[in-house]
Amino acid sequence: MKYLLLLILAIIASLSGFVVHVFTVEWLPAWISGQVQGVDIKPSWMVRYVAGVTSVEYGIAVIALYHLARDKFIQFGKFKASVYLSLLLLALNAMLIRQPLMDYFIGNPFLVVIVQNGFKWLSWILLSFIAVYGYELIMNKEKLR
């Protein structure tokens, strides 16, 4: 019964995000169009510097998540912990199953879906492996002192 209630809770939580998504898809683009009429937005390479500096947010969040859940993850060893963390992060971003399916069902060829999503996955996989192995290396060095 507890697992059924947790499943219902997950469905309700997911549906809340879905309702917001549908609302924003219907309403937000028209609102944005109205707001940016007459505004000259120029592409700039400067944004890459801001993106690079602020990308540390991902790393901090992943290391914090790993730190909080480390006792569970590390039981499987570093490699599997990295894989499980990657899967969790991909699922949290709806990139594990949802996004590839959506890309396919809107008409993208299967190979395009695989390549496009594979590159998106790569960032999270690398982030997870670096976070887990780096965290364990740092913490093990601290224990040796």
Disulfide bonds with the S-S distance in Angstrom:
none
